[in-house]
Amino acid sequence: MKWILDHLDDITSLGLQHIWLSGVPVLLGLVIAIPVGWLATRTRWLRGILITGSGLLYTIPSLALFVLMPLVLGTSILDPLNVVVAMTIYTIALLVRSVVDGLTSVPDEVARSATAMGYTSVRRFFGVDLPLAVPVIAAGLRVAAVSSVSMVSIASLIGVDQLGDLLIDGFNRKIAGELLAGILASVLLAIVFDLLIRVAEHTLTPWRRAHQGGSA
Amino acid sequence: MIVDILQWLLSGEEWSGDGGILARLLEHIAYTLLVIVVAGLIAIPAGLWIGHTGRGRWMVTVANALRAIPTLGLLFALTLVLLPLLPGASAFIVPSVAVLVLLAIPPILSGTYSGVEAVDPAALDAAHGIGMTGRQVLRSVEVPIALPLLISGIRAAVLQVVATATIAAYVGLGGLGRYLIDGLAISDYVSTAGGAVLVAVLALALDAPFALLGRLMVSPGLTGRTPRRVLRRTDPTPAGGTA
């Protein structure tokens, strides 16, 4: 505990680094996974390729992906961009399936009613299909966010600074307080991300509250 | 750069000997196998019990909540605690294997329990109706029907373990992670990247048999109406399974 209080500044600055290294990829991954998932639901043969392909991306170990990124991107090994791109790839890999599951879970009669009311396919996607898919996508996003927070620590092994530094330094110098601070800060961040997604889901699905009689 | 890495991967001397690629590869596979067997012995019976009885679902919640703890932190903490207690090599093998087992349990557990739980109640009623005992129902109805999800759970666990075993090299575990950790330590990018390629290839190579296994072991009655459709199906379930 004393170690944590003495080093609050360090923990905060590493924590901020951690937030951006793990948060930005989740948002980027979501923005990319939605159109990819939409494409997969539209075209039968694309669906197999996209779902299998994104599943295969997920099989590449994170440490290996961090190390190989400079080869693909032409960046230096210490560039934080390697981590952002690698984590974005993982988020896409996880979310494409959630988006497909979410979009296909929209009841047929709902989709057809919308079409019958004169919705164009673009308007139907943003006005009906996507909102109804929110709960399924949010479930996938929560998994992606929590694993992103926990996985980013590994980037410390290649020298990109964030909360993982506390883990490595605490281990090497046998400072239990520092190690514990790293674990706690990371878990706390995962919980905050999870809460934020749940709040966003709650806000985006007002009809679910209507069903429950307005109770939160 | 890419040429250097290819040269490293293809050179004969790198492959032979005690610390050679072949030895590291076999170590990596051996650790993965050990971890999956231990995790399976814990998670499969627990998952069957939860799915069969509908009780003990808190175990799934706890296992999933554990995922929020950074693996690297858990590994270091456990190693620091056990370091003075264990002799020799076991001081890093035991914590590494324990952390990897902990990592492999949630996907196997949720695959098993959700597979059993997804069994159509009508099928269970029918089985009870023809006089099957609880044990028989489990063995000849629930397990076969749960098999595809169970296999995809194990598959996800294998991938996680292959990936995370590389990190355990930091505390001293053998395997392909050695190339990554040692290479980074002495800024030898060629062997680091070569090691990364090997780990990625191993992960993909271990994933393929599961895709096949999943397809072979699923009874045609579960996947589609006619065997023809089974052959044409193109959705090998990736990591994560149902959720």
Interface residues (C-beta under 8 A of the other chain):
Chain A: R47 G48 I51 T52 S54 G55 L56 Y58 T59 I60 P61 S62 L63 A64 L65 V67 L68 L71 I77 A93 L94 R97 A139 V143 V146 S147 V149 S150 S153 I154 S156 L157 I158 G159 L163 G164 L167 I168 G170 F171 K174 A176 L179 L180 G182 I183 S186 V187 A190 I191 D194
Chain B: M1 I2 I5 R67 A68 I69 P70 T71 L72 G73 L74 F76 A77 T79 L80 L159 V162 A163 T164 T166 I167 Y170 V171 G177 L180 I181 L184 Y189 T192 A193 G195 A196 V197 V199 A200 A203 L204 D207 T234 D235 P236 P238 A239 G240 A243
